[in-house]
Structure formats: C-alpha cells, structure tokens
Amino acid sequence: MGLCILLALSGNRVQADPIDSGERPTQWARVQETLVPVRSGTTRNAEIITTVRKNEALAVLAIKGDWVEVRLDSSRKGFVPKTSVALVDAPIKIDPRVFGGTLSVVLFICLLLLVFAAISVYLLRRRQAGAHPSHLMETRQQNKIQLLFSQEPRIHSQLMNQETDLSACLRALGYQPALEKNPDRFLAACKALRPHLVLAGADHLEAVEKSMTADAQLINTPVVYFYEEEKPKGLKARIRSCLPMHSTDRDLAREIAACLKKSPRKIQYSVNKVALSGAIRNGTLPELVHFLSTMRKTGELLLSSQNAQGKVILIKGEVIRATWDAESEKALEKILDLSTGTFEFQHRRLQAKDSLPSGHTETLLLQWAKHKDESDHRTRN
C-alpha cells in the first residue's frame, strides 16, 4: 500500500540510471539464469570479472554477436552470453524526497490511530469498572492447572479450616484446575487445556514426562509431583518440584507460585528445530548455499534425490565437506546440479580443525558456475 501511495505522489515514471558518467544505456537486460559470469571479453576463455544473479537488471551498452556488453558501475563493464539475459524495460527509480514525505505521513497516521485506540480502551475500562465493579475480576485470566491422579487427593485447607479435594482447594486459591484420572488421556487433556502448570502423582511421573516431551508447547511447562513416602529423583531438568501428600494449601500455593515465576514467557515451539526445508528445483541449491554462506550458518544441509542421499557440512558459512551417495569426489558439483528432490538444513554445533579463508564458499560457487557455463556451451555446439 505504501508503494502505491508513493508512486501516486511521484506522478511520473523515472528511468533508473546508475551511470554517473560515460555512455548512457539505451536498453536494459534482466539476468535469466541462477549465476552468470561477467567476462572481460567475448570469448569463453576471457577472464571472469564478477558474477551476476538471477533477476538482476543490467545496463546494456552494446550487443556483439552472441555477447551483450553491460555496465556494472561507473567504472566497470563486461560481457555476458546473450542467451543468459532478456531485454526488458528500464527499472523504476523512486525519488527519495517523495519516499521520505510519504513515509512521514504514514507514520503520523499510524501514531494517531494508536493514540485513538489507547484512549478508547481506557474509556471502555472506566465504564466497565463503574457499572460492574466485579466484572473485571470475573473475566481476569486465571492460571490453568492440569491434574493427573488415579484418585484425587484431599488436602488440609487452612483457608477453609478443613480437608477438601485438591480441585476445590485450587479453585479457592484462584486457580482453574482440570482433573484427569487416566494417564493414556493425559496428553489429549493437556492439548485441550494448554495448562500453565501440571500437578500429578509421583506414580505417574514416567507418563507425565513422556507426554510433556512429546508436545512442543508443553515441553517447558512446570510440573509439581505429589509423593507418598519417597521423593522422586532425577528431576533437575526443566522446572520440576515435589510436595509430600500431607502438604497444606499454604505449602501448595507457595510451591505453585515459585514454579510459575520460573516459567519461561516464551514456549519453545519446536523440539527438533529445522531451520530450512523444502523441495529442490532448478537453481534452488546454489541460491541456498549462497544464503547459508552470507548468513554464516553452521550445520548440515541434508539432501535426497532419486534414492540417493547427500550432505553438505558448513561452519560459519564455509563449506567444510560434501558427500553424495557416499562419495566425496565432485560431490558439491553433483549436489548443485540437482533439480529434483528435497533438502533440509539443520543447525549443529560443529568446529573445524583448520580454519578456512573467508569467501571459500563463494569461490566454490564461482568455479561451479564456470564449469556449468562451459558445459552448457559444449552442449549447445
């Protein structure tokens, strides 16, 4: 929407011209292939000056047979194969002053809307508090607690001066409990309730821990175990606590409050995190490896195509090792040539024995692009 406003205010289309001096281009070309080397002359053996990527716009200076002379910047120019580019209209250049003015207007309107929304909410709360003083207390969010006990325990309530069911005691303390007696239905009950905390008998410890780690949104939920005689051991992982069965409501309230205070604000939404995954198409893997190199990622790029498996190991964006179908010779080239299959990049903590120079991966990509360019040329001839 902002771009539409910007173009409307500018009122005209201006041809983008990155050339400050020298010849002015009469045509523009857009790169059609993933990686195209720019050479210093009109032969395949000419020196490669740099590479350009798919969808880049280049200023055309001349067309010489099967080669197109392009301007890279105010001081550099080179040649690319005519089959690698397509002639297009001149790109649009946006006036920075128009952009700045439009952005200021949009920000000002957003600020006014924010102030209006804040005032509206404040007035609405005042009306609700005046008309129904107890309404806000009734609709206040309560901490939800999932219970798992074969037989619901009774607890001495100092608040009510009597023994009462655990659920009734929790409701008196201001919590929202839900009881489940069957361990097989515990995970389904948790998914439905999305509790802030779990209270369970120590005899169900194994079932609870298995269920909690099976769901990404429950994995960091605090758990308090009630035990009869022997206190459960090995509960240092995550937020876990234990209470004897004869505890009072005061002990329970103190333990619940302590666990909720330690509870993380953000849930870990993925147990086994996969950063990137998808289908392989023509040009996918060179772009992906370039992206991982630019972002200095460390991990393993796993590939599968036509019953063959491959792997590329990167450390801080530099390719350390590549294998394809259990072979390492020319494995990276075979992987970059793939046009079908699936890929998945997983973060790993890896360290290289010998540090590689910065730009090692870019050099490998450049070599692959050169070999592919020469191979395509031989195929066409």
VOPAGU-2260 file (C-alpha; in pm, 1 decimal, decimal comma):
REM VOPAGU-2260
SITE   aa  ch    i         X         Y         Z
SITE  MET   A    0       0,0       0,0       0,0
SITE  GLY   A    1     284,1     237,7      85,4
SITE  LEU   A    2     443,8     175,5    -255,9
SITE  CYS   A    3     116,0     258,0    -431,7
SITE  ILE   A    4      86,1     587,1    -239,4
SITE  LEU   A    5     447,3     662,8    -319,3
SITE  LEU   A    6     400,2     610,0    -694,2
SITE  ALA   A    7      79,7     811,5    -693,6
SITE  LEU   A    8     250,8    1106,7    -524,3
SITE  SER   A    9     550,9    1093,7    -753,1
SITE  GLY   A   10     321,3    1136,8   -1054,3
SITE  ASN   A   11     563,7    1012,6   -1316,9
SITE  ARG   A   12     789,1     721,2   -1405,0
SITE  VAL   A   13    1160,4     793,6   -1399,9
SITE  GLN   A   14    1411,7     564,9   -1563,4
SITE  ALA   A   15    1671,6     439,4   -1318,7
SITE  ASP   A   16    2022,6     522,3   -1439,3
SITE  PRO   A   17    2312,6     404,0   -1222,4
SITE  ILE   A   18    2569,1     558,6   -1460,4
SITE  ASP   A   19    2706,7     890,1   -1344,4
SITE  SER   A   20    2940,3     942,9   -1639,4
SITE  GLY   A   21    3016,6     794,8   -1979,9
SITE  GLU   A   22    2769,7     633,0   -2219,7
SITE  ARG   A   23    2406,7     617,6   -2122,5
SITE  PRO   A   24    2227,9     285,9   -2182,1
SITE  THR   A   25    1954,9     263,8   -2443,9
SITE  GLN   A   26    1846,4     -82,2   -2330,0
SITE  TRP   A   27    1830,0    -289,2   -2014,0
SITE  ALA   A   28    1862,3    -662,4   -1962,1
SITE  ARG   A   29    1747,0    -892,7   -1682,0
SITE  VAL   A   30    1953,2   -1199,1   -1585,1
SITE  GLN   A   31    1763,9   -1525,1   -1656,3
SITE  GLU   A   32    1998,1   -1786,8   -1502,0
SITE  THR   A   33    2096,2   -1853,5   -1140,8
SITE  LEU   A   34    2463,4   -1747,3   -1169,9
SITE  VAL   A   35    2610,4   -1581,6   -1478,6
SITE  PRO   A   36    2981,9   -1493,9   -1500,5
SITE  VAL   A   37    3069,5   -1149,9   -1642,7
SITE  ARG   A   38    3381,7   -1174,6   -1860,3
SITE  SER   A   39    3631,3    -915,9   -1980,7
SITE  GLY   A   40    3598,8   -1022,0   -2348,2
SITE  THR   A   41    3372,7   -1200,8   -2593,9
SITE  THR   A   42    3527,1   -1546,4   -2554,2
SITE  ARG   A   43    3466,0   -1828,7   -2311,5
SITE  ASN   A   44    3830,9   -1815,9   -2202,5
SITE  ALA   A   45    3817,7   -1445,0   -2114,7
SITE  GLU   A   46    3880,5   -1350,1   -1751,8
SITE  ILE   A   47    3577,9   -1356,1   -1520,4
SITE  ILE   A   48    3535,1   -1011,7   -1363,9
SITE  THR   A   49    3244,6   -1099,1   -1135,8
SITE  THR   A   50    2912,6   -1283,3   -1137,8
SITE  VAL   A   51    2554,1   -1161,3   -1153,0
SITE  ARG   A   52    2249,5   -1337,8   -1014,4
SITE  LYS   A   53    1905,0   -1417,3   -1143,9
SITE  ASN   A   54    1666,6   -1117,7   -1188,2
SITE  GLU   A   55    1943,2    -855,8   -1162,0
SITE  ALA   A   56    1893,0    -561,0   -1401,7
SITE  LEU   A   57    2195,0    -465,7   -1614,8
SITE  ALA   A   58    2250,1    -158,8   -1834,7
SITE  VAL   A   59    2316,0    -272,7   -2194,0
SITE  LEU   A   60    2585,4     -80,5   -2383,4
SITE  ALA   A   61    2606,9    -292,0   -2698,7
SITE  ILE   A   62    2520,2    -631,0   -2847,3
SITE  LYS   A   63    2813,9    -802,4   -3019,2
SITE  GLY   A   64    2708,9   -1128,8   -3182,1
SITE  ASP   A   65    2634,0   -1384,4   -2910,9
SITE  TRP   A   66    2753,4   -1147,8   -2634,9
SITE  VAL   A   67    2599,9    -848,4   -2460,2
SITE  GLU   A   68    2819,6    -568,7   -2327,4
SITE  VAL   A   69    2684,8    -447,8   -1993,3
SITE  ARG   A   70    2772,0    -170,9   -1749,3
SITE  LEU   A   71    2844,4    -288,9   -1393,2
SITE  ASP   A   72    2906,8      52,7   -1237,0
SITE  SER   A   73    3053,2     391,1   -1332,7
SITE  SER   A   74    3398,9     243,3   -1396,0
SITE  ARG   A   75    3345,7    -122,5   -1491,3
SITE  LYS   A   76    3183,8    -305,8   -1779,3
SITE  GLY   A   77    3194,6    -657,7   -1918,2
SITE  PHE   A   78    3031,2    -919,3   -2138,6
SITE  VAL   A   79    2764,7   -1184,2   -2066,6
SITE  PRO   A   80    2622,6   -1451,8   -2302,2
SITE  LYS   A   81    2320,3   -1328,2   -2495,0
SITE  THR   A   82    2131,5   -1646,6   -2404,4
SITE  SER   A   83    2166,6   -1571,9   -2031,7
SITE  VAL   A   84    1975,1   -1239,9   -2034,0
SITE  ALA   A   85    1649,9   -1095,3   -2167,3
SITE  LEU   A   86    1588,5    -735,2   -2277,8
SITE  VAL   A   87    1339,8    -551,2   -2054,7
SITE  ASP   A   88    1201,8    -203,7   -1989,1
SITE  ALA   A   89    1400,6      37,5   -1776,6
SITE  PRO   A   90    1355,7     -10,4   -1397,2
SITE  ILE   A   91    1164,7     244,1   -1194,6
SITE  LYS   A   92    1355,2     499,5    -991,8
SITE  ILE   A   93    1178,8     646,9    -689,1
SITE  ASP   A   94    1251,4     999,6    -575,8
SITE  PRO   A   95    1393,4     977,7    -217,2
SITE  ARG   A   96    1222,5    1304,3    -119,9
SITE  VAL   A   97     881,7    1169,4    -221,1
SITE  PHE   A   98     952,9     845,5     -31,9
SITE  GLY   A   99    1055,7    1032,2     284,3
SITE  GLY   A  100     749,2    1256,5     275,4
SITE  THR   A  101     510,7     966,7     219,5
SITE  LEU   A  102     672,4     763,8     499,6
SITE  SER   A  103     632,5    1058,6     739,3
SITE  VAL   A  104     261,9    1090,1     655,1
SITE  VAL   A  105     203,4     715,0     703,8
SITE  LEU   A  106     385,7     714,3    1040,0
SITE  PHE   A  107     186,6    1017,7    1157,2
SITE  ILE   A  108    -144,4     847,0    1066,3
SITE  CYS   A  109     -35,2     528,0    1247,4
SITE  LEU   A  110      53,1     732,6    1558,0
SITE  LEU   A  111    -289,4     899,2    1556,3
SITE  LEU   A  112    -462,0     559,1    1526,6
SITE  LEU   A  113    -254,3     422,0    1814,5
SITE  VAL   A  114    -342,7     716,9    2039,1
SITE  PHE   A  115    -712,1     683,5    1945,5
SITE  ALA   A  116    -708,0     309,3    2026,8
SITE  ALA   A  117    -537,0     368,8    2364,3
SITE  ILE   A  118    -793,8     636,1    2463,3
SITE  SER   A  119   -1083,1     411,7    2354,5
SITE  VAL   A  120    -956,2     118,3    2564,1
SITE  TYR   A  121    -905,0     344,8    2866,7
SITE  LEU   A  122   -1259,4     488,9    2845,6
SITE  LEU   A  123   -1407,5     140,5    2793,8
SITE  ARG   A  124   -1234,8       7,3    3106,7
SITE  ARG   A  125   -1354,9     304,1    3312,0
SITE  ARG   A  126   -1715,2     244,5    3204,1
SITE  GLN   A  127   -1688,6    -125,8    3286,2
SITE  ALA   A  128   -1535,4     -56,2    3628,4
SITE  GLY   A  129   -1807,6     197,8    3710,4
SITE  ALA   A  130   -2105,5     -12,0    3600,6
SITE  HIS   A  131   -1986,7    -358,3    3710,5
SITE  PRO   A  132   -1707,1    -342,0    3969,6
SITE  SER   A  133   -1680,8    -723,6    3988,6
SITE  HIS   A  134   -1684,5    -780,0    3613,0
SITE  LEU   A  135   -1312,7    -730,0    3563,6
SITE  MET   A  136   -1232,1    -979,8    3840,9
SITE  GLU   A  137   -1459,3   -1240,9    3682,6
SITE  THR   A  138   -1304,8   -1211,6    3335,4
SITE  ARG   A  139    -946,7   -1192,4    3459,2
SITE  GLN   A  140    -735,1   -1472,2    3315,9
SITE  GLN   A  141    -662,6   -1746,0    3567,1
SITE  ASN   A  142    -363,2   -1977,6    3566,0
SITE  LYS   A  143    -484,7   -2313,2    3434,9
SITE  ILE   A  144    -359,1   -2627,0    3612,7
SITE  GLN   A  145    -387,4   -2981,2    3477,1
SITE  LEU   A  146    -418,5   -3257,7    3740,1
SITE  LEU   A  147    -329,5   -3625,3    3690,2
SITE  PHE   A  148    -421,0   -3855,5    3979,1
SITE  SER   A  149    -572,0   -4203,7    3977,5
SITE  GLN   A  150    -758,8   -4093,4    4289,0
SITE  GLU   A  151    -783,1   -3721,7    4362,5
SITE  PRO   A  152    -604,0   -3643,4    4690,3
SITE  ARG   A  153    -754,7   -3448,6    4974,8
SITE  ILE   A  154    -555,6   -3166,4    5127,1
SITE  HIS   A  155    -584,5   -2974,8    5454,6
SITE  SER   A  156    -702,4   -2624,6    5378,3
SITE  GLN   A  157    -603,0   -2366,8    5639,0
SITE  LEU   A  158    -814,3   -2120,7    5443,4
SITE  MET   A  159   -1134,6   -2324,9    5496,9
SITE  ASN   A  160   -1009,8   -2497,9    5814,3
SITE  GLN   A  161   -1094,5   -2846,1    5686,2
SITE  GLU   A  162    -981,7   -3118,2    5449,3
SITE  THR   A  163   -1100,5   -3074,0    5093,0
SITE  ASP   A  164   -1044,6   -3210,7    4743,8
SITE  LEU   A  165    -738,0   -3077,1    4565,3
SITE  SER   A  166    -952,3   -2923,3    4288,4
SITE  ALA   A  167   -1167,3   -2731,8    4537,5
SITE  CYS   A  168    -856,8   -2612,2    4720,5
SITE  LEU   A  169    -703,4   -2482,2    4394,8
SITE  ARG   A  170   -1023,3   -2301,0    4299,7
SITE  ALA   A  171   -1027,7   -2137,2    4644,4
SITE  LEU   A  172    -672,0   -2015,1    4578,8
SITE  GLY   A  173    -783,3   -1858,9    4248,9
SITE  TYR   A  174    -662,6   -2122,0    4001,9
SITE  GLN   A  175    -854,8   -2307,2    3729,3
SITE  PRO   A  176    -796,1   -2684,5    3773,9
SITE  ALA   A  177    -892,1   -2972,8    3542,9
SITE  LEU   A  178    -869,5   -3332,7    3668,8
SITE  GLU   A  179    -769,8   -3632,2    3453,4
SITE  LYS   A  180    -752,8   -3982,5    3606,1
SITE  ASN   A  181    -641,6   -4186,7    3303,3
SITE  PRO   A  182    -269,7   -4145,6    3208,1
SITE  ASP   A  183    -349,6   -4251,1    2849,4
SITE  ARG   A  184    -572,8   -3946,7    2808,1
SITE  PHE   A  185    -336,4   -3704,7    2986,6
SITE  LEU   A  186    -167,1   -3568,4    2671,8
SITE  ALA   A  187    -500,3   -3506,1    2498,1
SITE  ALA   A  188    -629,5   -3325,9    2809,1
SITE  CYS   A  189    -318,9   -3103,7    2817,5
SITE  LYS   A  190    -352,3   -3018,0    2447,8
SITE  ALA   A  191    -712,2   -2913,0    2506,6
SITE  LEU   A  192    -644,5   -2709,7    2823,6
SITE  ARG   A  193    -293,4   -2571,2    2748,1
SITE  PRO   A  194    -212,6   -2552,4    3122,9
SITE  HIS   A  195      31,9   -2311,3    3284,4
SITE  LEU   A  196     129,8   -2584,5    3533,1
SITE  VAL   A  197      77,5   -2960,2    3592,7
SITE  LEU   A  198       9,5   -3130,5    3927,6
SITE  ALA   A  199      48,7   -3509,7    3922,5
SITE  GLY   A  200     103,3   -3808,4    4145,1
SITE  ALA   A  201     459,6   -3937,7    4159,5
SITE  ASP   A  202     334,0   -4278,6    4039,4
SITE  HIS   A  203     256,0   -4114,6    3702,4
SITE  LEU   A  204     597,9   -3949,8    3666,4
SITE  GLU   A  205     709,0   -4155,0    3364,4
SITE  ALA   A  206     380,3   -4099,7    3179,1
SITE  VAL   A  207     387,5   -3725,0    3250,1
SITE  GLU   A  208     747,0   -3673,2    3136,8
SITE  LYS   A  209     688,5   -3873,5    2819,1
SITE  SER   A  210     377,3   -3671,8    2735,4
SITE  MET   A  211     542,7   -3336,0    2810,2
SITE  THR   A  212     834,9   -3400,7    2576,1
SITE  ALA   A  213     600,8   -3524,4    2301,0
SITE  ASP   A  214     438,2   -3181,8    2257,5
SITE  ALA   A  215     646,2   -2874,4    2171,0
SITE  GLN   A  216     411,3   -2632,5    2350,7
SITE  LEU   A  217     414,0   -2836,7    2673,6
SITE  ILE   A  218     786,1   -2911,5    2694,5
SITE  ASN   A  219     867,3   -2613,7    2921,2
SITE  THR   A  220     552,4   -2632,2    3137,1
SITE  PRO   A  221     633,2   -2660,2    3512,1
SITE  VAL   A  222     532,9   -2981,4    3694,4
SITE  VAL   A  223     477,8   -3041,5    4067,8
SITE  TYR   A  224     470,4   -3407,6    4183,5
SITE  PHE   A  225     289,0   -3530,5    4496,9
SITE  TYR   A  226     459,2   -3826,3    4665,9
SITE  GLU   A  227     353,6   -4057,4    4948,7
SITE  GLU   A  228     681,4   -4174,0    5105,3
SITE  GLU   A  229     989,2   -4144,8    4879,2
SITE  LYS   A  230    1066,2   -3822,4    4698,9
SITE  PRO   A  231    1119,4   -3869,3    4320,6
SITE  LYS   A  232    1478,1   -3829,1    4199,9
SITE  GLY   A  233    1640,4   -3704,2    3879,7
SITE  LEU   A  234    1410,2   -3404,5    3828,5
SITE  LYS   A  235    1673,0   -3133,6    3775,8
SITE  ALA   A  236    1585,7   -3091,2    3407,5
SITE  ARG   A  237    1340,3   -2809,0    3335,1
SITE  ILE   A  238    1106,6   -2676,6    3607,6
SITE  ARG   A  239    1014,7   -2959,5    3845,0
SITE  SER   A  240     919,8   -2966,2    4213,5
SITE  CYS   A  241     788,5   -3215,9    4468,2
SITE  LEU   A  242     546,1   -3196,4    4761,8
SITE  PRO   A  243     452,9   -3459,0    5021,2
SITE  MET   A  244      91,1   -3574,9    5008,8
SITE  HIS   A  245      14,8   -3429,7    5356,4
SITE  SER   A  246     103,9   -3070,9    5248,5
SITE  THR   A  247    -132,2   -2784,3    5332,4
SITE  ASP   A  248    -287,2   -2535,4    5094,0
SITE  ARG   A  249     -26,3   -2280,9    5207,9
SITE  ASP   A  250     257,9   -2514,3    5105,4
SITE  LEU   A  251      84,5   -2580,7    4775,4
SITE  ALA   A  252      25,8   -2211,5    4698,8
SITE  ARG   A  253     390,6   -2126,9    4775,8
SITE  GLU   A  254     524,4   -2406,8    4551,6
SITE  ILE   A  255     291,3   -2322,5    4261,4
SITE  ALA   A  256     382,1   -1952,1    4279,1
SITE  ALA   A  257     755,5   -2035,7    4277,1
SITE  CYS   A  258     719,3   -2263,0    3972,3
SITE  LEU   A  259     506,0   -2015,5    3777,7
SITE  LYS   A  260     761,4   -1743,6    3848,8
SITE  LYS   A  261    1034,7   -1958,8    3689,0
SITE  SER   A  262     817,2   -2048,6    3390,2
SITE  PRO   A  263     956,5   -1903,6    3064,7
SITE  ARG   A  264     749,2   -1639,3    2895,0
SITE  LYS   A  265     813,4   -1788,8    2550,8
SITE  ILE   A  266     745,4   -2156,6    2483,5
SITE  GLN   A  267     995,6   -2348,6    2273,4
SITE  TYR   A  268     768,9   -2424,4    1977,0
SITE  SER   A  269     996,1   -2685,2    1820,2
SITE  VAL   A  270    1165,5   -2978,3    1991,4
SITE  ASN   A  271    1387,4   -3073,5    1695,4
SITE  LYS   A  272    1430,6   -2743,8    1516,3
SITE  VAL   A  273    1462,4   -2749,3    1137,1
SITE  ALA   A  274    1559,0   -2407,6    1006,1
SITE  LEU   A  275    1509,0   -2465,8     632,7
SITE  SER   A  276    1341,9   -2743,7     436,5
SITE  GLY   A  277    1164,9   -2781,8     104,6
SITE  ALA   A  278    1166,0   -2917,5    -249,2
SITE  ILE   A  279    1463,6   -2888,0    -483,8
SITE  ARG   A  280    1409,1   -2716,0    -817,5
SITE  ASN   A  281    1645,4   -2587,2   -1085,9
SITE  GLY   A  282    1871,4   -2328,4    -922,8
SITE  THR   A  283    1748,8   -2391,1    -565,9
SITE  LEU   A  284    2070,8   -2527,7    -415,6
SITE  PRO   A  285    2319,8   -2263,6    -545,0
SITE  GLU   A  286    2093,3   -1993,1    -401,6
SITE  LEU   A  287    2053,6   -2184,9     -73,9
SITE  VAL   A  288    2429,7   -2241,6     -29,4
SITE  HIS   A  289    2492,5   -1874,5    -108,5
SITE  PHE   A  290    2230,8   -1775,1     153,6
SITE  LEU   A  291    2385,1   -2002,0     419,5
SITE  SER   A  292    2728,2   -1857,6     337,2
SITE  THR   A  293    2604,3   -1499,1     363,0
SITE  MET   A  294    2429,8   -1567,3     696,0
SITE  ARG   A  295    2741,6   -1753,4     825,3
SITE  LYS   A  296    2532,4   -2057,2     927,3
SITE  THR   A  297    2678,4   -2366,4    1092,9
SITE  GLY   A  298    2515,2   -2704,8    1042,1
SITE  GLU   A  299    2432,7   -2981,2     794,3
SITE  LEU   A  300    2247,6   -2949,6     465,1
SITE  LEU   A  301    2082,5   -3288,1     403,4
SITE  LEU   A  302    1964,4   -3376,4      51,4
SITE  SER   A  303    1767,4   -3658,1    -107,1
SITE  SER   A  304    1701,3   -3718,0    -478,2
SITE  GLN   A  305    1613,5   -4032,6    -674,6
SITE  ASN   A  306    1702,1   -4273,3    -388,8
SITE  ALA   A  307    2041,9   -4105,2    -338,5
SITE  GLN   A  308    2144,9   -3912,9     -27,2
SITE  GLY   A  309    2383,0   -3621,5      11,7
SITE  LYS   A  310    2520,2   -3395,7     280,8
SITE  VAL   A  311    2699,8   -3058,5     289,5
SITE  ILE   A  312    2865,1   -2953,8     616,9
SITE  LEU   A  313    2911,6   -2580,3     674,5
SITE  ILE   A  314    3086,1   -2395,1     955,6
SITE  LYS   A  315    3025,1   -2020,8     977,0
SITE  GLY   A  316    2907,4   -2023,5     616,4
SITE  GLU   A  317    3211,7   -2202,5     473,2
SITE  VAL   A  318    3169,7   -2546,4     310,5
SITE  ILE   A  319    3387,3   -2795,2     502,2
SITE  ARG   A  320    3287,7   -3122,8     337,9
SITE  ALA   A  321    3032,8   -3254,5      88,8
SITE  THR   A  322    2928,4   -3612,3      12,4
SITE  TRP   A  323    2685,3   -3750,4    -244,3
SITE  ASP   A  324    2574,0   -4112,2    -238,3
SITE  ALA   A  325    2866,5   -4199,3      -1,3
SITE  GLU   A  326    3121,1   -4041,7    -239,7
SITE  SER   A  327    3308,3   -3715,3    -187,2
SITE  GLU   A  328    3471,1   -3665,9    -530,5
SITE  LYS   A  329    3296,2   -3378,0    -710,3
SITE  ALA   A  330    3011,8   -3421,8    -461,1
SITE  LEU   A  331    2941,0   -3048,4    -428,4
SITE  GLU   A  332    2912,0   -3008,3    -808,0
SITE  LYS   A  333    2668,0   -3300,5    -827,4
SITE  ILE   A  334    2463,6   -3153,3    -544,6
SITE  LEU   A  335    2449,3   -2804,9    -700,1
SITE  ASP   A  336    2335,9   -2960,9   -1029,9
SITE  LEU   A  337    2029,3   -3123,4    -866,7
SITE  SER   A  338    1691,1   -3007,6    -997,1
SITE  THR   A  339    1462,5   -3254,6    -811,5
SITE  GLY   A  340    1435,3   -3395,9    -460,1
SITE  THR   A  341    1416,7   -3244,4    -112,5
SITE  PHE   A  342    1653,2   -3056,1     117,8
SITE  GLU   A  343    1668,7   -2987,7     492,4
SITE  PHE   A  344    1917,3   -2768,3     680,5
SITE  GLN   A  345    1971,0   -2847,4    1048,6
SITE  HIS   A  346    2170,2   -2635,4    1291,8
SITE  ARG   A  347    2458,5   -2821,2    1454,8
SITE  ARG   A  348    2739,7   -2721,2    1688,4
SITE  LEU   A  349    3041,3   -2804,0    1476,4
SITE  GLN   A  350    3405,4   -2696,9    1480,7
SITE  ALA   A  351    3661,8   -2715,3    1202,6
SITE  LYS   A  352    4013,2   -2846,8    1268,9
SITE  ASP   A  353    4160,1   -2596,1    1023,1
SITE  SER   A  354    4000,4   -2255,4     968,3
SITE  LEU   A  355    3911,0   -2173,0     607,8
SITE  PRO   A  356    3964,6   -1832,7     445,7
SITE  SER   A  357    3663,7   -1605,9     420,3
SITE  GLY   A  358    3497,5   -1637,7      79,7
SITE  HIS   A  359    3587,4   -2006,1      33,7
SITE  THR   A  360    3224,4   -2097,4     -39,7
SITE  GLU   A  361    3188,0   -1810,4    -288,8
SITE  THR   A  362    3497,0   -1940,4    -471,3
SITE  LEU   A  363    3342,5   -2288,1    -492,6
SITE  LEU   A  364    3018,5   -2142,5    -629,4
SITE  LEU   A  365    3211,5   -1938,2    -884,6
SITE  GLN   A  366    3403,2   -2246,4   -1001,3
SITE  TRP   A  367    3078,6   -2442,2   -1031,7
SITE  ALA   A  368    2920,0   -2161,1   -1234,9
SITE  LYS   A  369    3221,6   -2151,7   -1468,6
SITE  HIS   A  370    3215,5   -2531,0   -1526,3
SITE  LYS   A  371    2838,3   -2526,3   -1584,0
SITE  ASP   A  372    2872,4   -2237,8   -1829,0
SITE  GLU   A  373    3140,3   -2422,6   -2027,0
SITE  SER   A  374    2941,1   -2748,1   -2017,4
SITE  ASP   A  375    2625,8   -2574,0   -2145,9
SITE  HIS   A  376    2829,6   -2412,7   -2424,6
SITE  ARG   A  377    2968,4   -2751,8   -2536,0
SITE  THR   A  378    2617,9   -2899,9   -2527,7
SITE  ARG   A  379    2476,6   -2622,7   -2747,6
SITE  ASN   A  380    2759,1   -2667,6   -3000,3
